Amino acid sequence: MSVIDVFHAAADTAVNLAGVIPDPDPVQPPGTEGVTIILSWLKWIGYVVVVGGAIIVGGILIAVSFRRGEGHDALPKILWPMAGAIVIGGGAALVGILAGA
């Protein structure tokens, strides 16, 4: 029996077991509704911080940097708040994908 035959046998066994193993839908435990509220508040606070950072960095810092002739230093500073917004917005979707919801 070759290594490939072993892999094929393992794959066939896994396919057969996939129909036997239960896959229940995720259900929130009772009494944990407060966790959802806290997560929504944290997401809202994160967006406020990101928008505030974008306004401060984008509006004020870039204007001052260009006036001083240091405009090339301002671009990375505005990309970090944008990256933060992507992480905050994608956090729930990422967890949903990983959890299989």
VMD Tcl script that draws the C-alpha trace (Angstrom):
set ca {
  {0.00 0.00 0.00}
  {1.52 3.30 -1.07}
  {1.35 6.65 0.70}
  {-1.19 7.91 -1.84}
  {-3.45 4.96 -1.09}
  {-3.28 5.82 2.62}
  {-4.24 9.43 1.87}
  {-7.14 8.30 -0.32}
  {-8.36 5.95 2.40}
  {-8.12 8.74 4.99}
  {-10.02 11.13 2.71}
  {-12.76 8.54 2.11}
  {-13.06 7.96 5.85}
  {-13.30 11.70 6.50}
  {-16.03 12.07 3.88}
  {-17.98 9.20 5.41}
  {-17.60 10.63 8.93}
  {-18.70 14.10 7.82}
  {-22.28 12.89 7.54}
  {-22.14 11.34 11.04}
  {-20.59 14.24 12.98}
  {-23.27 16.75 14.09}
  {-22.84 20.39 13.07}
  {-25.21 22.47 15.22}
  {-25.89 26.15 14.55}
  {-24.32 28.59 17.02}
  {-26.76 29.74 19.71}
  {-26.13 32.53 22.20}
  {-26.25 31.22 25.79}
  {-29.05 32.62 27.94}
  {-28.10 35.59 30.08}
  {-25.31 36.83 27.79}
  {-27.27 39.58 26.03}
  {-25.09 42.15 27.82}
  {-22.03 40.90 25.94}
  {-23.67 41.81 22.64}
  {-24.45 45.29 23.94}
  {-20.87 45.78 25.13}
  {-19.49 44.63 21.76}
  {-21.78 47.02 19.89}
  {-20.68 49.88 22.16}
  {-17.01 49.01 21.60}
  {-17.56 48.95 17.84}
  {-19.28 52.35 17.99}
  {-16.47 53.80 20.14}
  {-13.91 52.37 17.70}
  {-15.62 54.07 14.78}
  {-15.73 57.39 16.66}
  {-12.02 57.14 17.41}
  {-11.20 56.25 13.80}
  {-13.30 59.10 12.39}
  {-11.82 61.52 14.90}
  {-8.33 60.33 14.02}
  {-9.03 60.71 10.31}
  {-10.30 64.25 10.83}
  {-7.36 65.22 13.00}
  {-4.74 63.49 10.88}
  {-6.37 64.11 7.53}
  {-7.43 67.68 8.03}
  {-5.04 69.28 10.41}
  {-1.81 67.29 10.27}
  {-1.69 66.99 6.49}
  {-2.43 70.70 6.03}
  {0.35 71.64 8.46}
  {2.74 69.09 6.93}
  {2.22 70.37 3.39}
  {2.68 73.94 4.57}
  {6.04 72.98 6.09}
  {7.01 70.96 3.00}
  {6.76 67.62 4.80}
  {3.74 66.29 2.91}
  {5.32 62.93 2.17}
  {5.34 62.13 5.92}
  {1.58 62.67 6.23}
  {0.37 59.84 3.99}
  {1.34 56.94 6.30}
  {-0.29 58.77 9.21}
  {-3.67 58.81 7.50}
  {-3.41 55.19 6.35}
  {-3.32 53.87 9.94}
  {-6.79 55.20 10.88}
  {-8.12 53.79 7.61}
  {-6.59 50.41 8.44}
  {-8.20 50.65 11.88}
  {-11.60 51.23 10.30}
  {-11.12 48.17 8.10}
  {-10.18 46.02 11.10}
  {-13.11 47.28 13.19}
  {-15.62 46.88 10.37}
  {-14.31 43.52 9.31}
  {-14.02 42.11 12.82}
  {-17.59 40.89 13.06}
  {-17.54 39.50 9.53}
  {-14.22 37.74 10.18}
  {-15.52 36.10 13.35}
  {-18.67 35.06 11.49}
  {-16.63 33.45 8.74}
  {-14.33 31.66 11.17}
  {-17.24 30.49 13.32}
  {-19.09 29.24 10.28}
  {-22.17 31.37 10.88}
}
mol new
graphics top color blue
foreach p $ca { graphics top sphere $p radius 0.5 }
foreach p [lrange $ca 0 end-1] q [lrange $ca 1 end] { graphics top cylinder $p $q radius 0.2 }
display resetview
